[in-house]
Amino acid sequence: MVDGFIAGSALLIARAIDERVLENCIFAHTSGEKGHEKMLAYLGVRPLLNLGMRLGEGTGAALAIPLIQSAVNFLVEMASFESAGITKKM
């Protein structure tokens, strides 16, 4: 979970070492810190949230985690038409 400007700065270094690091990243939010949007654009990524926070203690990640958990639960637990016994489209 990449959260904000400081974590993004560290990620730029990690990416310089190995570009594959981005394959393992989820971007939590766009920070209100100057330059963070440019950093995200440079990396070619879009974060889950854009709340303008710049608190620096991981609040973007704290807010994004339940969103990710909900998305996973929907994918894993949602019934298909077949499993729900729906045979005709209306």
Backbone as a chain_set.jsonl record, in Angstrom:
{"seq": "MVDGFIAGSALLIARAIDERVLENCIFAHTSGEKGHEKMLAYLGVRPLLNLGMRLGEGTGAALAIPLIQSAVNFLVEMASFESAGITKKM", "coords": {"N": [[0.858, -1.154, 0.0], [0.805, 2.025, -1.035], [1.107, 5.116, 0.277], [0.701, 8.356, 0.009], [3.0, 11.202, -0.228], [5.615, 10.811, 0.937], [5.948, 8.0, 1.075], [5.618, 7.547, -1.629], [7.887, 8.819, -2.639], [9.904, 7.138, -1.673], [9.184, 4.919, -3.122], [9.856, 5.693, -5.721], [12.621, 5.422, -5.677], [12.834, 2.672, -5.189], [11.652, 1.747, -7.546], [13.516, 2.609, -9.408], [15.503, 0.828, -8.91], [14.272, -1.638, -9.443], [11.886, -2.082, -11.779], [9.717, -3.764, -11.619], [8.604, -3.579, -9.153], [6.329, -2.009, -9.045], [4.28, -3.704, -9.758], [3.394, -4.792, -7.459], [2.102, -2.909, -5.984], [-0.421, -0.951, -4.459], [-2.029, 2.044, -4.769], [-2.928, 4.338, -2.427], [-3.971, 7.036, -1.994], [-4.231, 10.408, -3.339], [-2.077, 12.753, -2.298], [-2.237, 15.947, -0.633], [0.142, 17.225, -0.721], [2.56, 19.251, -2.359], [3.576, 18.361, -5.583], [2.962, 15.651, -5.448], [0.911, 14.728, -7.157], [2.253, 15.004, -9.591], [4.244, 13.112, -9.243], [2.715, 10.752, -9.157], [1.666, 10.828, -11.748], [4.028, 10.586, -13.214], [4.725, 7.975, -12.531], [2.645, 6.737, -13.739], [0.199, 5.966, -12.58], [-2.969, 5.625, -10.845], [-4.388, 6.589, -7.865], [-6.585, 5.106, -5.353], [-8.145, 6.893, -3.849], [-8.918, 10.412, -3.58], [-8.631, 12.697, -1.534], [-7.377, 14.938, -0.696], [-5.8, 14.889, 1.554], [-3.052, 15.466, 3.769], [-1.642, 14.393, 5.922], [0.319, 12.62, 6.736], [0.568, 10.287, 8.274], [-0.304, 7.86, 7.309], [-3.054, 7.805, 6.884], [-4.471, 7.741, 4.489], [-4.001, 5.146, 3.51], [-5.188, 3.751, 5.606], [-7.857, 4.397, 5.155], [-8.206, 3.341, 2.613], [-7.864, 0.578, 2.814], [-10.276, -0.773, 3.856], [-11.883, -0.369, 1.602], [-10.565, -1.867, -0.378], [-10.77, -4.403, 0.817], [-13.555, -4.715, 0.722], [-13.967, -4.78, -2.065], [-12.611, -7.155, -2.736], [-14.171, -8.987, -1.279], [-16.638, -8.716, -2.639], [-15.932, -9.757, -5.152], [-15.239, -12.403, -4.482], [-17.386, -13.457, -3.015], [-19.802, -12.805, -4.24], [-22.764, -13.897, -5.736], [-23.192, -15.765, -8.744], [-25.249, -15.578, -11.714], [-25.996, -18.161, -12.309], [-25.429, -19.618, -9.886], [-27.221, -18.353, -8.228], [-29.574, -19.197, -9.174], [-30.858, -17.959, -11.289], [-32.348, -17.956, -14.349], [-33.428, -16.692, -16.584], [-32.984, -13.706, -18.433], [-34.204, -10.484, -17.772]], "CA": [[0.0, 0.0, 0.0], [1.608, 3.244, -1.134], [0.266, 6.146, 0.859], [1.182, 9.714, 0.105], [4.215, 11.739, -0.837], [6.843, 10.218, 1.469], [6.011, 6.616, 0.583], [5.821, 7.645, -3.076], [9.298, 9.156, -2.857], [10.658, 5.895, -1.469], [8.864, 4.027, -4.238], [10.636, 6.117, -6.887], [13.942, 4.803, -5.536], [12.647, 1.226, -5.386], [11.383, 1.53, -8.976], [14.784, 2.781, -10.123], [16.249, -0.419, -8.709], [13.561, -2.725, -10.131], [10.584, -1.581, -12.222], [8.65, -4.714, -11.292], [8.04, -3.27, -7.833], [4.994, -1.435, -9.236], [3.313, -4.794, -9.879], [2.979, -5.166, -6.109], [1.682, -1.698, -5.283], [-1.748, -0.348, -4.537], [-1.855, 3.439, -4.401], [-4.049, 4.643, -1.539], [-4.61, 8.336, -2.218], [-3.449, 11.541, -3.825], [-1.779, 13.654, -1.186], [-2.288, 17.382, -0.866], [1.518, 17.736, -0.803], [2.974, 19.692, -3.694], [4.391, 17.42, -6.336], [2.52, 14.261, -5.381], [0.201, 14.409, -8.399], [3.268, 14.837, -10.635], [4.887, 11.836, -8.964], [1.785, 9.711, -9.592], [1.625, 10.879, -13.211], [5.307, 10.031, -13.673], [4.646, 6.522, -12.363], [1.549, 6.251, -14.573], [-0.75, 5.271, -11.713], [-4.071, 6.383, -10.255], [-4.72, 6.069, -6.543], [-7.989, 4.81, -5.095], [-8.838, 8.023, -3.237], [-8.356, 11.749, -3.729], [-9.3, 13.45, -0.481], [-6.585, 16.117, -0.388], [-5.169, 14.79, 2.873], [-1.593, 15.52, 3.841], [-1.407, 14.23, 7.349], [1.614, 11.985, 6.866], [0.663, 9.114, 9.135], [-0.913, 6.67, 6.705], [-4.513, 7.814, 6.926], [-4.982, 7.332, 3.178], [-3.991, 3.682, 3.494], [-6.196, 3.292, 6.568], [-9.156, 4.533, 4.513], [-8.263, 2.526, 1.401], [-7.89, -0.857, 3.123], [-11.637, -1.321, 3.831], [-12.357, -0.341, 0.218], [-9.964, -3.032, -1.035], [-11.392, -5.587, 1.409], [-14.908, -4.807, 0.18], [-13.869, -5.207, -3.461], [-12.259, -8.579, -2.73], [-15.346, -9.731, -0.832], [-17.602, -8.741, -3.73], [-15.464, -10.684, -6.185], [-15.184, -13.78, -3.985], [-18.632, -13.933, -2.428], [-20.995, -12.45, -5.007], [-23.353, -15.015, -6.471], [-23.356, -15.643, -10.188], [-26.634, -15.855, -12.099], [-26.194, -19.605, -12.214], [-25.49, -20.058, -8.494], [-28.402, -17.751, -7.617], [-30.751, -19.834, -9.766], [-31.502, -17.077, -12.263], [-32.205, -18.606, -15.656], [-33.851, -15.807, -17.663], [-32.701, -12.279, -18.302], [-35.437, -9.692, -17.94]], "C": [[0.91, 1.224, 0.0], [0.707, 4.407, -0.749], [1.01, 7.474, 0.931], [2.557, 9.99, -0.472], [5.484, 11.036, -0.357], [7.009, 8.785, 0.977], [6.239, 6.598, -0.929], [7.261, 7.975, -3.427], [10.179, 7.923, -2.696], [10.415, 4.932, -2.62], [9.627, 4.412, -5.504], [12.037, 5.495, -6.849], [13.845, 3.298, -5.787], [12.421, 0.907, -6.86], [12.646, 1.693, -9.812], [15.641, 1.525, -10.013], [15.613, -1.562, -9.487], [12.153, -2.254, -10.479], [9.429, -2.497, -11.84], [8.001, -4.437, -9.941], [6.619, -2.714, -7.959], [3.914, -2.503, -9.352], [2.731, -5.19, -8.522], [2.454, -3.985, -5.307], [0.205, -1.396, -5.511], [-1.568, 1.068, -4.011], [-3.098, 3.919, -3.676], [-4.736, 5.956, -1.903], [-3.643, 9.333, -2.822], [-3.292, 12.519, -2.675], [-1.97, 15.104, -1.597], [-0.909, 18.012, -0.954], [1.853, 18.137, -2.234], [3.842, 18.624, -4.349], [3.872, 15.99, -6.342], [1.759, 13.85, -6.644], [1.184, 14.203, -9.544], [3.983, 13.496, -10.479], [4.0, 10.679, -9.461], [1.701, 9.65, -11.113], [2.898, 10.279, -13.804], [5.299, 8.499, -13.601], [3.542, 5.902, -13.224], [0.493, 5.495, -13.785], [-1.845, 6.216, -11.24], [-4.397, 5.775, -8.904], [-6.226, 5.852, -6.391], [-8.772, 6.038, -4.639], [-8.138, 9.34, -3.552], [-9.103, 12.665, -2.764], [-8.504, 14.676, -0.045], [-5.895, 16.075, 0.967], [-3.661, 14.937, 2.746], [-1.159, 15.438, 5.29], [-0.102, 13.497, 7.64], [1.69, 10.763, 7.751], [-0.086, 7.901, 8.585], [-2.425, 6.648, 6.716], [-5.134, 7.431, 5.586], [-5.041, 5.822, 3.062], [-5.045, 3.129, 4.436], [-7.604, 3.385, 5.977], [-9.297, 3.618, 3.301], [-8.4, 1.035, 1.703], [-9.318, -1.414, 3.172], [-12.251, -1.338, 2.428], [-11.833, -1.555, -0.549], [-10.591, -4.317, -0.496], [-12.804, -5.79, 0.871], [-14.886, -5.303, -1.264], [-13.541, -6.693, -3.558], [-13.466, -9.421, -2.319], [-16.415, -9.808, -1.915], [-17.192, -9.757, -4.79], [-15.557, -12.138, -5.741], [-16.564, -14.309, -3.603], [-19.884, -13.649, -3.25], [-21.482, -13.644, -5.806], [-23.361, -14.718, -7.966], [-24.839, -15.868, -10.504], [-26.943, -17.338, -11.92], [-26.337, -20.067, -10.76], [-26.695, -19.469, -7.751], [-29.687, -18.314, -8.181], [-31.512, -18.952, -10.73], [-31.249, -17.648, -13.654], [-32.585, -17.7, -16.822], [-33.419, -14.381, -17.381], [-34.003, -11.524, -18.529], [-35.186, -8.492, -18.778]], "O": [[1.691, 1.427, 0.93], [-0.325, 4.646, -1.376], [1.846, 7.683, 1.81], [3.181, 9.139, -1.107], [6.342, 10.7, -1.172], [8.084, 8.402, 0.516], [6.96, 5.745, -1.447], [7.796, 7.462, -4.41], [11.091, 7.694, -3.491], [11.321, 4.216, -3.045], [10.006, 3.536, -6.281], [12.567, 5.091, -7.884], [14.664, 2.722, -6.504], [12.939, -0.087, -7.368], [12.827, 0.995, -10.81], [16.409, 1.205, -10.919], [16.31, -2.359, -10.116], [11.323, -2.05, -9.593], [8.286, -2.05, -11.749], [6.956, -5.006, -9.626], [5.794, -2.926, -7.071], [2.747, -2.23, -9.072], [1.693, -5.848, -8.455], [2.371, -4.055, -4.081], [-0.328, -1.567, -6.607], [-1.016, 1.267, -2.928], [-4.193, 3.912, -4.237], [-5.951, 5.985, -2.1], [-2.427, 9.142, -2.823], [-4.274, 13.042, -2.15], [-1.874, 15.44, -2.778], [-0.793, 19.206, -1.231], [1.481, 17.458, -3.191], [4.736, 18.061, -3.718], [4.305, 15.189, -7.169], [1.946, 12.74, -7.144], [0.98, 13.324, -10.381], [4.289, 12.829, -11.467], [4.486, 9.748, -10.104], [1.669, 8.568, -11.7], [2.839, 9.544, -14.789], [5.803, 7.821, -14.496], [3.509, 4.686, -13.416], [-0.048, 4.497, -14.262], [-1.677, 7.436, -11.232], [-4.653, 4.575, -8.808], [-7.027, 6.345, -7.185], [-9.936, 6.204, -5.004], [-6.926, 9.38, -3.763], [-10.078, 13.319, -3.134], [-8.912, 15.38, 0.879], [-5.453, 17.107, 1.474], [-3.074, 14.57, 1.728], [-0.425, 16.283, 5.803], [0.518, 13.726, 8.678], [2.783, 10.238, 7.967], [-0.457, 7.009, 9.348], [-3.027, 5.584, 6.571], [-6.22, 6.853, 5.557], [-6.027, 5.275, 2.568], [-5.722, 2.153, 4.112], [-8.452, 2.541, 6.268], [-10.402, 3.168, 2.995], [-8.998, 0.303, 0.914], [-9.561, -2.46, 2.571], [-13.046, -2.221, 2.106], [-12.581, -2.194, -1.288], [-10.908, -5.221, -1.269], [-13.204, -6.921, 0.593], [-15.695, -6.149, -1.644], [-14.127, -7.409, -4.37], [-13.751, -10.446, -2.938], [-17.037, -10.856, -2.093], [-18.022, -10.531, -5.268], [-15.915, -13.009, -6.534], [-16.872, -15.477, -3.843], [-20.938, -14.218, -2.966], [-20.699, -14.319, -6.474], [-23.517, -13.572, -8.39], [-25.596, -16.306, -9.637], [-28.013, -17.712, -11.44], [-27.256, -20.819, -10.435], [-27.137, -20.032, -6.749], [-30.774, -17.957, -7.728], [-32.699, -19.178, -10.966], [-30.105, -17.803, -14.083], [-32.114, -17.912, -17.94], [-33.477, -13.908, -16.246], [-34.805, -11.896, -19.385], [-36.104, -7.71, -19.026]]}, "num_chains": 1, "name": "protein.A"}
